[in-house]
Amino acid sequence: MELKESLGMTGIIKRIEEFYNEHVLPREEALAYRFDDSILGLDDKGLLHPEIWAAKKEIMKLSGEAGLYSLHLPTSVGGGGLDRAEMLLVEEKVYSYGYRLNPAILSWSEGATPRVIWCGDHQREQFVDPLVRGTKTSFHGVTEREAGSNLFDMKTHAVERNGDWVLNGSKSYITNAFYSDVAQVLCITDPGKGKKSFSYFQFDTAEYLKKGFRRGKLQQTMWDDGFTGEIYFEDVVLPAAAMIGERGQGFDIAMSSINWTRLRRGGMCSGWSKLLIDLTIERAQSRAINGKSLGSRQGIQWMVSDMYLDWFQTRALSLQVANDLNDPGPWWRMPRSQEEIRKICLVKLANDEAFYRVADRALQIHGASGVMKNSIINKLFLIARNFRIPGGSDEVQRTTIAETLGLKDR
């Protein structure tokens, strides 16, 4: 029986709380010394420390067994079947615990993404099932050094040859570049056919390490994630069965995943923003200056009020859009109407910028303690600043919103 049917949403949220206390918190406490100088513990090469990765993998697997890891996916692929409004509440709860190991409770870009929905039955046992259960991880090979938000600048391509496909090119700024079990790569297969130019391929990374697939150098982000890097493909020969979906369907599959990334900002930013607000109120109440609490100053009061306003109104916007998308649903359906695209962009833009303002004010109010490298305030501030780039920058969201309103060069 699905968790939603057996527990309801209140029960699911309670189950997450129990799972965190039983499985995540003890591991975070045991590895606390690894988190001192970076967002997650790093080894001497700057990569995610093996102990941290092992703990994340263990939490993913346990969460999969508990039915929590892939609540966002339809039941047809083994997911929990929750809609976007329900998932916002789930994501909000998970991220309210912070940034360390708790995000591993839910599948993110390295896990079971909407791309598995397009996989064929022949890919189920090797790829879909283990990704959905959290026993394997993947990377999403889309971004290149010269091809970010504009997919049509992409150079990575695959050519059909004797019934197989030969893949060449490179990807950059790839999350989970060094630890992934599964590669999911978007490339050009039919140049000049517009949105039909793209196709997706999927393969086992270990199998192809000596067959043209190569991991490149670490690309350390501003928050030292030790998780981002380059990927290279040199005459990688893939069977036709490695294609996800159909030939020419890559653009729609990519946009479905990107839309998911953008919509997910609602729960992530809400959980983290509320955590920052709570920590800031605690700081303002406990910090005394000249015998009076910091929170008694009008300037501080107004800053905290603005933080609360940013959190409340963006959360309301996210829930409204989630409910709007649920009606014509499902949320992964492609293509989307211009109005739906506009609303999805609104969710990302509003949350990215509101979360950043909340984090910035939280850091300011915490003062010297907030800028310390091992401070949760500083680390969430860095995440908030980073958020305004991936998944389509703030400027890309604004341009898309304007274009869906009819403001574009015809």
C-alpha positions in Angstrom: 0.0 0.0 0.0 1.3 3.5 -0.9 2.3 5.7 2.0 -0.2 8.4 1.0 -3.1 5.9 1.3 -1.9 4.3 4.5 -0.6 7.3 6.4 -2.0 10.5 4.7 0.1 13.6 4.5 0.2 14.2 8.2 1.5 10.6 8.7 4.2 11.0 5.9 5.5 14.2 7.6 5.6 12.3 10.9 7.4 9.4 9.2 10.1 11.8 7.9 10.6 13.2 11.4 11.0 9.7 12.8 13.4 8.7 10.0 15.5 11.8 10.5 15.8 11.2 14.3 16.5 7.5 13.9 18.8 7.3 10.8 20.1 10.8 9.9 20.8 12.7 13.1 23.0 10.0 14.7 25.1 9.9 11.5 25.4 13.7 11.4 26.5 13.7 15.1 29.0 10.9 14.5 30.5 12.8 11.5 30.3 16.3 13.0 34.0 16.8 12.9 33.9 16.4 9.1 31.6 19.4 8.6 33.8 22.0 10.3 35.4 23.7 7.3 33.1 23.0 4.3 29.5 22.5 3.4 30.2 18.7 3.5 33.4 17.1 4.6 36.1 16.9 1.9 39.2 14.7 1.5 42.7 16.0 0.8 41.9 16.3 -2.9 38.9 18.5 -2.3 36.4 15.8 -3.1 33.5 14.7 -1.0 35.0 12.6 1.8 34.4 8.9 1.5 32.9 8.8 5.0 30.4 11.4 4.0 29.5 9.8 0.7 29.1 6.4 2.4 26.7 8.0 5.0 24.7 9.7 2.2 24.4 6.4 0.3 23.3 4.6 3.4 20.6 7.2 4.1 19.4 7.0 0.4 19.1 3.3 0.6 17.3 3.3 4.0 15.0 6.1 2.7 14.2 4.0 -0.3 13.3 1.0 1.9 11.1 3.3 3.9 9.3 4.5 0.8 10.4 8.1 1.3 13.2 8.6 -1.3 11.1 8.8 -4.4 7.8 10.1 -3.2 7.8 12.6 -6.0 7.6 10.0 -8.8 4.5 8.3 -10.2 3.6 4.9 -8.8 4.1 3.4 -12.3 7.8 3.6 -11.9 7.8 2.7 -8.2 7.5 6.2 -6.7 5.1 7.5 -4.1 2.8 9.3 -6.4 2.6 12.6 -4.5 1.7 15.8 -6.5 3.7 19.0 -6.4 1.7 20.6 -3.6 2.2 17.5 -1.4 5.8 17.3 -2.3 6.4 21.0 -1.3 5.3 20.0 2.3 7.6 17.0 2.2 10.6 18.9 0.9 10.0 21.8 3.3 10.1 19.3 6.2 13.3 17.6 5.0 15.2 20.8 4.4 14.1 22.4 7.7 16.8 20.2 9.3 19.6 22.0 7.6 22.1 21.1 4.9 24.3 18.2 6.1 23.0 14.6 5.5 19.3 15.3 5.7 18.9 16.2 2.0 19.8 12.5 1.2 16.3 11.5 2.5 14.9 12.7 -0.8 16.1 12.0 -4.4 17.7 15.0 -5.9 19.7 15.6 -9.1 21.9 12.6 -8.4 19.0 10.2 -7.8 15.7 9.2 -9.4 14.8 12.2 -11.5 11.8 12.6 -13.9 14.0 11.2 -16.6 13.2 7.7 -15.4 9.6 8.2 -16.4 10.7 8.0 -20.0 12.8 4.9 -19.6 11.7 1.7 -21.4 10.8 -1.6 -19.7 14.2 -3.0 -20.9 15.9 -0.3 -18.7 13.8 -0.9 -15.6 15.9 -3.6 -13.8 19.3 -2.1 -14.4 18.6 1.6 -14.1 15.1 2.7 -13.0 14.5 0.4 -10.0 17.8 1.0 -8.3 17.6 4.7 -8.9 14.1 4.9 -7.5 15.1 2.7 -4.5 18.2 4.8 -3.8 20.7 2.0 -4.3 22.3 3.7 -7.4 23.0 7.3 -8.2 23.3 9.2 -11.5 24.6 12.4 -13.1 22.7 14.6 -15.5 24.9 15.4 -18.4 23.5 18.6 -20.0 25.6 21.7 -19.2 28.7 22.4 -21.2 31.3 25.2 -20.8 29.8 27.1 -23.7 26.2 25.8 -23.4 24.2 26.5 -20.3 20.7 27.8 -20.4 20.7 27.8 -24.2 20.7 24.1 -25.1 21.1 25.0 -28.8 24.7 25.9 -28.1 25.4 22.3 -27.2 28.3 20.5 -29.0 28.1 17.0 -27.5 26.7 14.8 -30.2 26.0 11.1 -31.1 26.1 9.7 -34.6 24.3 6.5 -35.7 26.6 3.8 -37.0 25.7 0.2 -37.8 22.7 0.2 -35.5 24.7 1.7 -32.6 25.4 5.3 -31.5 28.8 6.9 -31.1 28.9 9.6 -28.5 31.5 12.4 -28.4 31.8 15.6 -26.5 32.2 16.9 -22.9 30.1 18.2 -20.1 31.0 20.7 -17.4 29.7 21.7 -13.9 28.1 18.3 -13.5 26.7 17.4 -10.0 27.8 13.9 -8.9 30.5 13.7 -11.6 32.8 11.4 -9.6 30.5 9.0 -7.8 27.7 8.2 -10.2 26.7 4.7 -11.2 24.5 5.8 -14.1 25.2 8.4 -16.8 22.2 10.2 -18.3 23.4 12.4 -21.2 21.7 14.8 -23.5 23.3 15.3 -26.9 22.6 16.3 -30.5 21.5 13.5 -32.7 19.7 15.4 -35.5 21.3 18.8 -36.0 19.1 21.5 -37.4 15.8 20.0 -36.3 15.1 22.5 -33.6 13.8 20.9 -30.4 13.8 17.5 -32.2 17.6 17.8 -32.5 18.2 16.3 -29.1 18.2 12.8 -27.6 19.1 11.2 -24.3 21.3 8.2 -23.6 21.9 6.2 -20.5 24.7 3.8 -19.5 26.5 2.2 -16.6 29.5 4.4 -15.8 31.7 1.5 -14.5 31.1 -0.5 -17.7 32.2 2.4 -19.9 35.2 3.8 -17.9 37.6 2.0 -20.3 35.4 2.5 -23.4 35.7 6.2 -23.9 33.9 7.6 -20.9 36.2 9.6 -18.6 35.8 11.8 -15.5 37.6 15.1 -15.7 38.8 17.6 -13.0 37.0 18.7 -9.9 35.2 22.1 -10.3 34.9 23.3 -6.7 31.8 25.5 -6.1 31.7 28.5 -3.9 30.3 26.4 -1.1 33.0 23.6 -1.4 30.6 20.8 -2.3 33.4 18.5 -3.6 30.8 17.0 -5.9 31.0 18.9 -9.2 33.2 18.3 -12.2 33.8 17.6 -15.8 32.8 14.6 -17.9 34.3 13.5 -21.3 33.0 11.1 -24.0 35.5 9.9 -26.7 33.9 7.5 -29.2 31.7 5.9 -26.7 29.8 3.2 -28.6 26.2 2.8 -27.2 23.5 0.3 -28.3 20.2 1.7 -29.5 18.7 0.3 -26.3 20.7 2.9 -24.4 18.4 5.7 -25.6 16.0 7.2 -23.0 12.6 7.7 -24.7 12.5 8.2 -28.4 14.9 9.8 -30.9 14.3 13.6 -30.9 12.5 13.6 -27.5 15.5 14.8 -25.6 14.5 18.4 -25.3 11.2 17.6 -23.7 12.7 15.1 -21.3 15.4 17.7 -20.3 12.8 20.4 -19.8 10.7 18.1 -17.6 13.7 17.6 -15.4 14.6 21.3 -15.4 11.0 22.2 -14.5 11.2 19.8 -11.6 14.4 21.5 -10.5 12.6 24.9 -10.6 9.5 23.8 -8.9 11.4 22.0 -6.1 12.8 25.4 -5.0 9.5 26.0 -3.3 10.0 23.4 -0.6 13.8 23.7 -0.3 13.8 27.4 0.0 10.8 27.4 2.4 12.5 24.9 4.7 15.8 26.6 4.8 14.3 30.2 5.0 12.2 29.2 8.0 15.2 27.7 9.7 17.2 30.9 9.1 14.3 33.0 10.5 14.0 30.8 13.6 17.8 31.0 14.2 17.8 34.7 13.7 14.9 35.3 16.1 16.8 33.2 18.7 19.9 35.3 18.1 18.1 38.6 18.3 16.4 37.5 21.6 19.6 36.2 23.3 22.1 38.8 22.1 22.2 41.8 24.5 23.7 45.2 23.8 23.9 47.8 26.6 21.4 45.7 28.6 18.8 45.4 25.9 18.2 42.6 23.5 19.2 43.0 19.9 15.6 42.2 18.9 14.3 45.2 20.8 15.9 47.5 18.1 13.5 48.7 15.5 16.0 48.2 12.7 16.5 44.6 13.6 12.7 44.1 14.0 12.1 45.4 10.5 14.8 43.2 9.0 13.2 40.1 10.7 9.8 41.2 9.6 11.0 41.4 6.0 12.6 38.0 6.3 9.2 36.6 7.4 7.4 38.4 4.6 9.8 37.0 2.0 9.3 33.4 3.4 5.5 33.6 3.7 4.7 35.2 0.3 7.0 33.0 -1.7 5.7 29.8 0.1 2.2 30.9 -0.8 3.2 31.5 -4.4 4.8 28.1 -4.6 1.7 26.3 -3.3 -0.5 28.2 -5.6 1.5 27.3 -8.7 1.8 23.7 -7.5 -2.0 23.4 -7.2 -2.5 25.1 -10.6 -0.2 22.6 -12.2 -1.9 19.7 -10.5 -5.2 20.4 -12.2 -4.0 19.9 -15.8 -1.2 17.6 -14.5 0.7 15.5 -14.0 3.5 17.9 -13.3 6.0 16.0 -15.5 3.8 16.2 -18.6 5.4 17.8 -21.6 5.1 20.1 -23.4 3.7 22.8 -21.1 1.6 25.8 -22.1 3.0 29.3 -22.0 1.1 30.1 -18.9 2.4 27.0 -17.1 6.0 27.8 -18.2 5.6 31.3 -16.8 4.4 30.0 -13.5 7.2 27.5 -13.2 9.7 30.3 -13.8 8.0 32.5 -11.2 8.5 29.8 -8.6 12.2 29.6 -9.2 12.8 33.3 -9.5 10.7 34.3 -6.5 12.2 31.6 -4.2 15.8 32.1 -5.3 15.7 35.8 -4.6 13.6 35.7 -1.5 15.8 32.9 0.0 18.9 35.0 -0.8 17.4 38.1 0.9 16.5 36.0 4.0 20.0 34.5 4.1 21.7 37.9 3.7 19.7 39.5 6.5 20.3 36.5 8.7 24.0 36.7 8.2 23.9 40.5 8.8 22.1 40.1 12.1 24.4 37.3 13.3 27.3 39.6 12.7 30.8 38.1 13.2 29.4 34.7 14.2 27.5 34.5 10.9 30.5 34.9 8.6 32.5 32.2 10.2 33.2 29.4 7.7 31.7 26.7 9.9 28.5 28.6 10.7 25.2 27.2 9.4 24.2 30.8 8.6 27.2 31.3 6.3 26.8 28.0 4.6 23.1 28.6 3.9 24.0 32.1 2.6 26.5 30.5 0.1 23.8 28.0 -1.0 21.3 30.8 -1.4 23.8 32.8 -3.6 24.6 29.7 -5.7 20.9 28.9 -6.2 20.5 32.0 -8.4 22.5 30.4 -11.2 21.8 26.6 -11.8 18.5 25.5 -13.3 18.3 28.7 -15.3 19.7 32.0 -13.8 17.4 34.7 -12.4 17.8 36.7 -15.7 16.8 33.7 -17.8 13.7 33.3 -15.7 12.8 37.0 -16.2 13.4 36.7 -19.9 11.2 33.6 -20.2 8.4 35.2 -18.2 8.5 38.2 -20.4 8.5 36.1 -23.6 5.4 34.1 -22.4 3.7 37.4 -21.9 4.3 38.2 -25.6 7.4 40.4 -25.3 9.8 38.9 -27.8 11.2 39.4 -31.2 8.8 37.8 -33.6 
